[in-house]
Amino acid sequence: MSGRDTAPRTVLSVGTDEHVHAELGAVFGRDDALSLETASSIAAARELLDADSPAGPVCLVSGGSLPDGSPADLLAAARAQTPPAPVVFTPPTDTPELLRAAAGAGVSYLPTTADPTGETLLACVRDHLETAARSRTHHDSHRILEALLEQPALELYVKDRDARCLRLSKRACAEMWADPTGKTELEISSSAIEREARRAHESDVAVIESGDPILERDEPYLEFVEDDETFWRRTSRFPWHDEEGTVQGVVGVRCDVTEEKRLERDLHYQRQRLERLASFAAHDLRNPLNIAHGYLEYALETGTEEPLEQTRAALEQLRDLIDDLVTTARTELDEPSIAPVELSPAVESAWDAVSVDSSTLDSRVSDGATVWADPHYLSLLLENLFKNAIVHAGTTVDVTVGVTDTGFFVEDDGPGIAEHERESVLEYGYTTTDGGTGVGLAIVNQVVGVHDWSLSITDGRAGGARFDVEDCLVVAAPREHTRAGEHTAVRLTDHVDVGEATPPGSSRYDESAGRWTVHGGGVNLWYDTDECHFAYTEVDGDARIVARLRESEHVTTYSKAGLAIRASPESGAPLGFVGAIGGGQSEVIWRPDSERYLVSTQFEAATDGPHWYRLDRVGPTVTAYHSSDGETWVPIDERRIECGETVSVGLLVCSLDPSRLASAVFDEVAVFDLGQ
């Protein structure tokens, strides 16, 4: 029980008659839980009611005259409290006018002539104070709940017996794509999170039906099987009850623990890796050392120098093993420093570092092709793939490097890698030749992992091994920026709300300022949802759009404002997008064809805003660029998009909140028909 529950509760006698105060003091003095105070006027009563931190509920009793107002004025002063204080009128005689006033004001009326002993008054005041105490507790609980709901870092929700949302905290609302009030998890989920929403709904129902809480359960709320990526929340659910103890719904609190889960996964992986490295060091390093020791003993015993050559070879292998082991350990220590790297010079440099005179390189990487990677780690990857080819295919090996739609490849014309060994060769210490260290491809795998790329091993065209590095940002052939007068510039001519975007968006061009202002609603531009406002024009054939995002008002973390090239303005059309999101990052979004989902990649822009963005469509290829000045352009991604001859090119804004519009101001907007 709290201090407030055990503190004496106050009865305030209001009026100018001292004998009335004395009589009331005698009545309420019978109850030790009550404390009587007096006030000679309504103003004095108001000051006492407004005093900071009263001990508990206050009941006003008036049995004498009021010098500064009527009983109705006293009632108004009581009602101004939070929560309102109860009032009892106890006139010395039965007064019809006061009775009517009390009845109209909704207060208790008890003349002393009807209660000569004061017992009825005492019971009436006790009841009022108990009711006021409950009201105050409810009021305090409401204020506490409101304070919790307003906390920006707390995801809190309250649901009814049917698991429908009643209240959500500000943070939880920010994570929603639509207003969840009155809906279950299943009703507000998209197909992207249908499975996760069903699990959450079943957990809500289980708590409501059983009355048992669920404490700190880790639940996935987004799973991408293809990318092996899962986002996690830690959720606790508690039943809430009415006064009779019947479960009325569920209260839940949750927080994102994705980063914690990733750290756990990485620590588990590191532990396994250290165990493999320890095993590798214990076995594979000892083997050439034993060989060298044996040959050296034989040379000493026989006095011949012939075994010394084998000793030197074994020691050289041991040196290579130690070098690779140290490189592997260092590779894992540092986070990659991602930057655009020209792929062709990186390939040539790595080849020069490890090749032998009789081996050849066929680089099919076009000049200017760019990959987003850590330059040092990219060199490690290429060097170890080239070393692997030379060791396993021989010094006369032919190696080919080229670019694919999703990355790049390295292949050789050697014996290849059997299908059942393609996973094993990526482990430390595993090798298929006597001269191999079993570390090179493990390093390759580590470099792929720290970049969040993927690696596949297949047969090359000449029968050797082919390594495809996929899911990395590669731009195969960036084009020079269009200069004024080189191509015909066209204006944006149309605008439309794509899909069922709400609220309705708008676009306006200010001729005098040379600026476009675009307002857009929509639930999202991601996965299977394509809702936004799009200001555009149509271009036949190859096209380019350039713009500077001068200002933006993002209403959610992932509100989007930028440039788009679409097969059409219809929802679900293939598209490419580049622009800014509410979290301060830039983003590229692709739908290669109408049968696939929208996928996105966020990245840190190289400079603070305002940002310049650009999209080129050349044949089936769309390339995204970023710039800090509109002159020097950095290619950031590229995809093949299935578009017809005519494409829709323009400015796009999506709020990710169907109740509010996001807005953006673009200037230096230019659309070019590259075919002219």
C-alpha positions in Angstrom: 0.0 0.0 0.0 1.4 3.4 -0.9 1.9 6.4 1.4 -1.0 8.1 -0.3 -3.4 5.2 0.6 -2.4 5.3 4.3 -2.3 9.1 4.8 -5.4 10.8 6.5 -7.9 12.0 4.0 -9.1 15.6 4.3 -12.6 17.0 4.9 -12.7 20.8 4.2 -15.4 22.7 6.0 -16.2 25.9 4.0 -18.2 28.8 5.5 -18.1 31.7 8.0 -19.9 30.0 10.9 -17.4 28.8 13.5 -20.0 26.8 15.4 -20.6 24.8 12.1 -16.9 24.1 11.9 -16.9 22.9 15.5 -19.9 20.6 15.0 -18.3 19.1 11.9 -15.1 18.7 13.8 -16.9 16.6 16.4 -18.5 14.4 13.8 -15.3 13.7 11.8 -13.2 13.4 14.8 -14.7 10.0 15.3 -12.7 8.6 12.4 -8.9 8.6 12.7 -8.6 8.3 9.0 -10.1 11.7 8.5 -8.6 15.1 9.0 -10.7 18.3 9.2 -9.6 21.6 7.8 -11.6 24.9 7.6 -11.9 27.7 5.1 -14.0 30.8 5.6 -14.6 31.5 1.9 -14.6 29.9 -1.5 -11.3 31.7 -2.3 -9.7 30.3 0.8 -11.0 26.8 -0.1 -9.6 27.2 -3.6 -6.1 28.0 -2.3 -6.2 24.9 -0.1 -7.3 22.8 -3.0 -4.6 24.2 -5.2 -1.8 23.5 -2.7 0.9 21.2 -4.0 0.8 17.5 -3.4 -2.3 17.0 -1.2 -2.1 13.9 1.0 -5.2 12.4 -0.6 -8.7 13.1 -1.8 -10.5 16.1 -0.4 -14.3 16.3 0.3 -15.8 19.8 0.7 -18.6 20.2 3.3 -20.5 23.4 3.5 -23.0 24.1 6.2 -22.7 27.8 6.8 -22.9 31.0 4.7 -20.5 31.7 1.9 -19.3 35.3 1.8 -17.9 35.3 -1.8 -20.4 33.3 -3.8 -23.1 30.7 -4.1 -23.1 26.9 -3.6 -22.8 26.7 -7.4 -19.5 28.7 -7.2 -18.2 26.4 -4.5 -19.0 23.4 -6.8 -17.2 25.1 -9.7 -14.1 25.5 -7.6 -14.3 21.8 -6.6 -14.8 20.7 -10.2 -11.8 22.6 -11.3 -9.6 20.1 -9.5 -8.0 17.1 -11.2 -9.8 14.9 -10.5 -12.8 16.9 -9.3 -13.3 17.0 -5.5 -16.7 15.9 -4.1 -19.1 18.4 -2.4 -21.7 17.9 0.4 -24.2 20.6 1.4 -25.3 20.4 5.1 -27.6 23.4 5.7 -29.0 23.8 9.3 -32.5 23.6 7.9 -34.1 22.0 4.9 -34.0 24.6 2.1 -36.0 23.8 -1.1 -34.0 26.3 -3.2 -30.7 24.8 -2.0 -32.0 21.3 -2.6 -32.9 22.2 -6.2 -29.5 23.8 -6.7 -27.7 20.7 -5.2 -29.7 18.3 -7.4 -29.0 20.4 -10.5 -25.3 20.5 -9.7 -25.0 16.8 -8.9 -23.8 17.1 -5.3 -25.0 15.5 -2.1 -27.6 17.4 0.0 -28.0 16.5 3.7 -29.6 19.0 6.1 -28.5 18.6 9.8 -32.2 18.4 10.8 -32.3 15.0 8.9 -29.1 13.8 10.5 -28.9 14.9 14.2 -26.2 12.4 15.1 -24.0 13.1 12.1 -23.6 9.3 11.3 -25.2 9.7 7.9 -22.9 12.6 7.0 -19.9 10.6 8.2 -20.9 7.6 6.0 -21.7 9.9 3.1 -18.3 11.6 3.3 -16.5 8.2 3.6 -18.2 7.0 0.4 -17.3 10.2 -1.4 -13.7 9.9 -0.4 -13.4 6.3 -1.4 -14.9 7.1 -4.8 -12.5 10.1 -5.1 -9.6 7.9 -4.2 -10.4 5.4 -6.9 -10.9 8.2 -9.4 -7.6 9.7 -8.4 -5.9 6.3 -8.8 -7.5 5.9 -12.3 -6.4 9.4 -13.2 -2.8 8.8 -12.0 -2.8 5.6 -14.0 -4.0 7.4 -17.1 -1.3 10.1 -16.7 1.4 7.4 -16.3 0.1 5.6 -19.4 0.1 8.8 -21.4 3.6 9.6 -20.3 4.7 6.1 -21.4 3.0 6.4 -24.7 4.7 9.7 -25.4 8.2 8.3 -24.8 10.0 8.3 -28.1 12.2 5.3 -27.3 9.4 2.9 -26.0 7.3 0.6 -28.2 4.1 0.0 -26.1 0.7 -1.1 -27.2 -2.7 -1.9 -25.6 -5.2 -4.3 -27.2 -8.7 -5.4 -26.4 -10.1 -8.9 -25.9 -10.2 -9.5 -29.7 -6.5 -8.4 -29.9 -7.4 -5.2 -31.7 -5.2 -2.2 -31.1 -6.6 0.4 -28.7 -3.5 2.5 -28.0 0.0 2.6 -29.2 3.0 4.6 -28.1 4.4 7.3 -30.4 7.4 5.1 -31.2 5.2 2.1 -32.1 3.0 4.3 -34.3 6.1 5.5 -36.2 6.9 1.9 -37.1 3.4 1.3 -38.6 2.6 1.8 -42.3 -1.1 2.4 -41.5 -3.4 3.5 -38.6 -3.7 0.3 -36.5 -6.5 1.5 -34.2 -9.3 -1.0 -34.0 -7.3 -3.6 -36.0 -5.4 -6.8 -35.3 -1.9 -7.6 -36.3 -3.3 -9.6 -39.2 -5.4 -6.7 -40.5 -2.6 -4.2 -40.6 0.1 -6.4 -42.0 1.3 -6.5 -45.6 2.1 -9.7 -47.4 5.8 -9.0 -46.6 5.2 -9.6 -42.9 2.1 -11.9 -43.0 3.9 -14.8 -41.4 5.4 -12.7 -38.6 2.1 -10.9 -38.0 0.3 -14.2 -37.6 2.8 -15.3 -35.0 2.3 -12.0 -33.1 -1.5 -12.3 -33.3 -1.4 -15.9 -31.9 0.8 -14.7 -29.0 -1.7 -11.9 -28.2 -4.6 -14.4 -28.3 -2.7 -16.9 -26.1 -2.2 -14.2 -23.4 -5.8 -13.1 -23.5 -7.2 -16.7 -23.3 -4.8 -18.0 -20.7 -4.3 -14.9 -18.6 -0.6 -15.9 -18.4 2.1 -13.3 -19.5 4.8 -13.9 -22.0 8.1 -12.4 -20.9 10.9 -11.3 -23.1 10.3 -13.5 -26.0 12.4 -12.8 -29.1 10.3 -12.8 -32.2 11.2 -12.2 -35.9 9.2 -9.4 -37.4 10.8 -9.3 -40.9 12.4 -12.3 -42.6 14.0 -12.3 -46.0 14.8 -15.9 -46.9 16.6 -15.1 -50.1 19.0 -12.7 -48.3 19.2 -14.7 -45.1 18.3 -11.6 -43.2 16.0 -11.4 -40.2 15.0 -8.5 -38.0 14.1 -9.3 -34.4 12.0 -7.8 -31.5 12.0 -8.7 -27.8 8.4 -8.6 -26.6 6.7 -9.0 -23.3 2.9 -9.4 -23.1 0.7 -9.0 -20.0 -3.0 -9.4 -19.6 -5.0 -6.5 -18.3 -8.1 -7.0 -16.1 -11.3 -5.2 -15.2 -12.3 -4.6 -11.5 -13.8 -8.1 -11.4 -10.5 -9.7 -12.5 -11.7 -10.6 -16.0 -9.1 -10.3 -18.7 -9.9 -7.4 -21.0 -7.0 -7.6 -23.3 -3.2 -7.5 -23.5 -0.5 -4.9 -22.9 2.7 -5.3 -24.7 6.1 -3.7 -24.7 8.8 -4.4 -27.2 12.2 -3.3 -28.4 14.3 -4.0 -31.5 17.1 -6.5 -30.7 18.3 -7.1 -34.3 21.7 -5.7 -33.6 22.0 -7.9 -30.5 21.0 -10.9 -32.5 23.6 -10.1 -35.1 26.3 -9.7 -32.5 25.3 -13.1 -31.0 25.5 -14.7 -34.5 28.8 -13.0 -35.2 30.2 -14.1 -31.8 29.1 -17.7 -32.5 30.7 -17.5 -35.9 33.9 -16.1 -34.4 34.0 -18.8 -31.9 33.6 -21.4 -34.6 36.2 -19.7 -36.6 38.7 -19.5 -33.8 38.2 -23.2 -33.2 38.9 -23.9 -36.9 41.9 -21.7 -36.8 43.2 -23.5 -33.7 42.7 -26.9 -35.3 44.3 -25.6 -38.5 47.3 -24.3 -36.6 47.6 -27.5 -34.6 47.5 -29.8 -37.6 48.4 -28.1 -40.8 51.2 -25.9 -39.5 52.7 -28.9 -37.7 52.7 -31.1 -40.8 55.3 -29.1 -42.9 57.3 -28.5 -39.8 57.5 -32.3 -39.1 58.5 -32.8 -42.8 61.2 -30.2 -42.6 62.5 -31.7 -39.3 62.5 -35.2 -40.7 64.5 -34.2 -43.8 66.9 -32.2 -41.7 67.5 -35.2 -39.4 68.1 -37.4 -42.4 70.6 -34.9 -43.9 72.5 -34.7 -40.6 72.6 -38.5 -40.2 73.7 -39.2 -43.8 75.9 -36.2 -44.4 74.2 -35.5 -47.8 72.6 -32.2 -48.9 69.9 -33.7 -51.1 67.2 -33.7 -48.4 67.8 -30.0 -47.7 65.9 -29.0 -50.9 62.8 -30.8 -49.5 63.4 -29.1 -46.2 63.4 -25.7 -47.8 60.2 -26.4 -49.7 58.5 -27.5 -46.5 59.7 -24.4 -44.7 58.4 -22.2 -47.6 55.1 -23.9 -47.4 55.1 -23.2 -43.6 55.9 -19.5 -44.3 53.0 -19.3 -46.7 50.7 -20.9 -44.2 51.7 -18.4 -41.5 51.3 -15.4 -43.8 47.8 -16.6 -44.9 46.9 -17.2 -41.3 48.0 -13.8 -40.1 46.2 -12.2 -43.1 43.0 -14.0 -42.3 43.1 -13.0 -38.7 43.7 -9.3 -39.6 41.0 -9.4 -42.2 38.4 -10.3 -39.5 39.5 -7.6 -37.1 38.5 -4.5 -39.0 35.2 -3.3 -40.4 35.4 -2.7 -44.2 35.7 0.9 -45.3 33.3 1.0 -48.3 34.1 3.2 -51.3 33.6 3.2 -55.0 36.6 1.3 -56.5 37.3 1.0 -60.3 37.3 -2.7 -60.9 39.6 -3.0 -63.9 42.7 -1.4 -62.2 42.0 -3.5 -59.1 42.0 -6.7 -61.2 45.2 -5.8 -63.0 47.0 -4.9 -59.8 46.0 -8.1 -58.0 47.0 -10.2 -61.0 50.5 -8.5 -61.2 51.0 -9.3 -57.5 50.6 -13.1 -57.8 50.8 -14.2 -61.4 53.6 -16.2 -63.0 55.0 -15.6 -66.5 53.2 -18.6 -68.1 49.7 -17.7 -66.8 47.4 -15.3 -68.6 44.6 -13.0 -67.6 41.6 -12.2 -69.8 39.9 -9.2 -68.2 36.5 -8.4 -69.7 35.8 -5.6 -67.2 35.0 -2.4 -69.1 36.8 0.8 -68.4 35.1 2.8 -65.6 33.2 -0.2 -64.2 32.9 0.5 -60.4 32.3 -1.7 -57.4 31.4 -0.5 -53.9 33.9 -2.3 -51.7 36.8 -1.9 -49.3 39.8 -1.5 -51.6 42.2 -3.5 -49.5 39.8 -6.4 -48.9 38.9 -6.4 -52.6 42.6 -6.9 -53.4 42.8 -9.8 -50.9 39.8 -11.4 -52.6 41.1 -11.1 -56.1 44.7 -12.1 -55.2 43.5 -15.3 -53.4 41.2 -16.3 -56.2 44.1 -15.9 -58.6 46.4 -17.8 -56.3 43.9 -20.6 -56.1 43.7 -20.8 -59.9 47.5 -21.0 -60.2 47.9 -23.6 -57.4 45.2 -25.9 -58.6 45.2 -25.4 -62.4 49.0 -25.0 -62.9 51.3 -22.2 -63.9 49.9 -22.1 -67.5 46.4 -21.4 -66.3 44.1 -18.9 -68.1 42.0 -16.8 -65.8 38.9 -14.7 -66.9 37.3 -11.9 -65.0 34.0 -10.3 -66.0 31.0 -8.4 -64.7 27.5 -9.9 -64.3 24.1 -8.3 -63.6 24.6 -8.8 -59.8 28.4 -8.6 -59.4 31.5 -10.1 -61.0 33.1 -13.4 -61.6 36.5 -15.1 -61.7 37.0 -18.4 -63.6 39.9 -20.6 -64.8 40.4 -23.4 -67.2 41.8 -25.9 -64.6 40.3 -29.1 -63.2 37.5 -27.4 -61.5 36.0 -28.2 -58.1 33.7 -31.2 -57.6 30.2 -30.2 -56.6 30.4 -32.1 -53.2 33.5 -30.1 -52.3 32.2 -26.6 -53.1 31.2 -25.8 -49.5 34.2 -27.5 -47.9 36.8 -25.6 -49.9 35.7 -22.4 -48.2 36.7 -23.8 -44.8 40.1 -23.2 -43.2 42.7 -25.8 -43.8 40.7 -27.6 -46.5 42.7 -28.1 -49.7 42.6 -30.5 -52.7 46.3 -30.3 -53.6 49.5 -31.0 -51.8 50.8 -27.5 -52.5 47.6 -25.7 -51.2 47.4 -24.1 -47.8 43.7 -24.4 -47.3 43.4 -20.7 -46.3 43.1 -18.7 -49.6 39.4 -19.5 -50.3 38.6 -19.1 -46.6 39.9 -15.6 -46.9 37.8 -15.0 -50.0 34.8 -16.2 -48.1 35.6 -13.8 -45.2 35.9 -10.9 -47.5 32.5 -11.7 -49.1 31.0 -12.0 -45.6 32.2 -8.7 -44.3 30.7 -6.9 -47.4 27.4 -8.8 -47.0 27.9 -10.2 -50.5 27.3 -13.8 -51.5 29.6 -16.3 -53.2 28.7 -19.2 -55.5 31.0 -21.8 -57.1 30.1 -23.5 -60.4 31.8 -24.9 -63.5 33.6 -22.5 -65.8 33.0 -22.4 -69.5 36.3 -24.2 -70.1 35.6 -26.8 -67.4 37.5 -25.1 -64.6 36.2 -23.4 -61.5 34.0 -20.3 -61.6 33.5 -18.0 -58.6 30.6 -15.6 -58.8 30.6 -12.7 -56.3 27.0 -11.5 -56.1 24.7 -9.0 -54.4 27.3 -6.3 -54.6 26.9 -2.8 -56.0 28.5 -2.8 -59.4 28.1 -0.3 -62.2 29.4 -1.8 -65.4 29.6 1.2 -67.7 28.9 4.6 -66.2 28.3 7.4 -68.8 29.6 10.9 -68.8 27.2 13.6 -67.5 25.1 15.3 -70.1 26.3 18.9 -70.8 23.9 21.7 -71.8 23.0 21.4 -75.4 24.3 17.8 -75.9 20.8 16.3 -75.8 17.2 17.7 -75.9 15.9 18.5 -72.5 12.2 17.9 -71.8 9.8 19.1 -69.1 7.7 17.1 -66.7 4.2 17.2 -68.0 2.0 14.9 -65.8 1.6 13.8 -62.2 -0.3 10.9 -60.6 -0.9 9.1 -57.3 0.5 5.6 -57.9 -1.5 2.7 -56.5 -3.9 3.6 -53.7 -1.7 6.4 -52.3 -3.3 8.5 -49.6 -3.6 11.3 -48.7 -3.8 12.6 -52.3 -0.5 14.1 -53.5 0.3 17.1 -55.6 3.0 18.6 -57.8 3.7 22.2 -58.6 6.4 24.0 -60.7 7.5 27.5 -59.7 8.7 29.0 -63.0 10.3 32.0 -61.4 12.4 30.0 -59.0 12.9 27.0 -61.2 11.7 24.6 -58.5 9.4 21.6 -58.3 7.5 21.0 -55.0 6.1 17.5 -54.7 3.8 16.3 -51.9 3.3 12.5 -51.6 1.4 10.0 -49.4 1.4 6.3 -49.7 2.0 3.3 -47.4 5.4 2.3 -48.9 7.6 1.8 -51.9 9.0 -1.6 -51.0 8.4 -5.3 -51.4 4.9 -5.7 -52.9 3.7 -2.2 -52.1 4.0 0.6 -54.7 2.3 3.8 -53.5 3.6 7.3 -54.0 3.1 10.5 -55.9 4.9 10.7 -59.2 5.5 13.8 -61.4 6.8 12.6 -64.7 7.1 12.8 -68.5 7.4 10.1 -71.0 10.5 9.5 -73.1 11.0 7.1 -76.0 14.2 5.1 -75.8 17.3 6.0 -73.7 16.7 8.7 -71.1 18.3 10.6 -68.2 16.9 12.6 -65.3 19.0 14.9 -63.1 17.9 16.9 -60.1 19.0 18.4 -56.8 17.0 17.6 -53.7 17.0 21.0 -52.2 14.6 20.5 -49.2 12.6 17.6 -47.9 10.1 17.0 -45.1 10.1 13.3 -44.2 7.3 12.3 -41.9 8.7 8.9 -41.1 12.2 7.3 -40.9 11.8 5.8 -44.4 9.8 8.5 -46.2 11.3 8.7 -49.7 12.0 11.6 -52.1 14.0 11.3 -55.3 14.1 10.3 -58.9 12.5 7.4 -60.7 12.4 5.7 -64.1 9.4 3.5 -64.4 8.1 1.2 -67.2 4.8 3.1 -66.5 3.0 5.0 -63.8 0.9 1.9 -63.0 1.5 0.3 -59.6 3.6 -2.8 -59.9 5.5 -1.6 -62.9 9.3 -2.3 -63.2 11.3 0.7 -61.9 14.5 2.1 -60.6 14.7 4.8 -57.9 17.4 6.8 -56.2 16.9 9.4 -53.5 16.9 10.3 -49.8 15.0 8.7 -46.9 14.0 10.2 -43.6 16.8 8.7 -41.6 19.4 10.9 -43.4 20.6 8.2 -45.8 20.3 7.7 -49.5 18.5 4.7 -51.0 18.2 2.9 -54.3 15.2 0.7 -55.1 14.7 -1.7 -57.9 12.0 -3.8 -59.4 13.7 -5.6 -62.4 10.4 -6.9 -63.8 6.7 -7.0 -62.9 7.0 -10.5 -61.4 9.5 -9.6 -58.7 9.3 -7.6 -55.5 10.8 -4.2 -54.9 14.2 -4.4 -53.2 16.2 -1.6 -51.6 19.6 -0.7 -50.4 20.4 2.2 -48.1 23.8 3.8 -48.1 25.5 6.8 -46.5 25.9 9.7 -48.9 29.4 10.9 -49.3 28.5 14.5 -48.4 25.9 16.4 -46.5 22.9 17.8 -48.4 21.6 19.2 -50.6 22.1 16.0 -52.7 22.2 15.7 -56.4 20.8 12.5 -57.9 20.8 11.1 -61.4 19.3 8.1 -63.3 20.4 6.9 -66.8 18.4 4.4 -68.8 20.5 3.0 -71.7 18.8 0.0 -73.3 17.7 -2.3 -70.6 20.2 -0.9 -68.0 19.4 1.8 -65.5 22.3 3.3 -63.6 21.9 5.4 -60.4 24.4 8.2 -59.5 25.0 10.6 -56.6 26.9 13.9 -56.6 27.7 16.7 -54.2 28.0 19.4 -56.8 26.1 18.3 -60.0 29.4 18.0 -61.9 31.3 15.0 -60.4 29.1 11.9 -60.4 29.6 8.7 -58.5 27.8 5.6 -59.8 26.2 3.8 -56.9 24.2 0.9 -58.5 23.0 -0.5 -61.7 20.3 -3.0 -62.8 18.6 -4.3 -65.9 15.0 -3.2 -65.9 12.4 -4.7 -68.2 10.9 -1.6 -69.8 9.3 -1.1 -73.2 10.4 1.5 -75.7 8.6 4.3 -73.7 9.5 5.0 -70.1 8.1 7.3 -67.5 10.8 9.6 -66.0 10.3 11.9 -63.1 10.2 12.9 -59.4 8.8 10.6 -56.7 7.7 11.2 -53.1 6.3 8.5 -50.7 5.4 9.4 -47.0 5.0 5.8 -45.6 2.1 7.3 -43.6 -1.3 7.1 -45.1 -2.5 10.0 -42.9 0.2 12.5 -43.7 2.0 13.9 -46.7 5.7 14.1 -47.1 7.1 16.9 -49.2 10.2 17.7 -51.2 11.6 20.6 -53.2 13.7 19.9 -56.3 15.6 22.3 -58.4 18.0 21.9 -61.4 15.5 19.3 -62.7 16.3 18.2 -66.2 15.1 15.2 -68.3 17.1 14.3 -71.4 16.2 12.2 -74.3 19.5 10.5 -74.9 18.4 9.2 -78.3 18.3 12.7 -79.8 
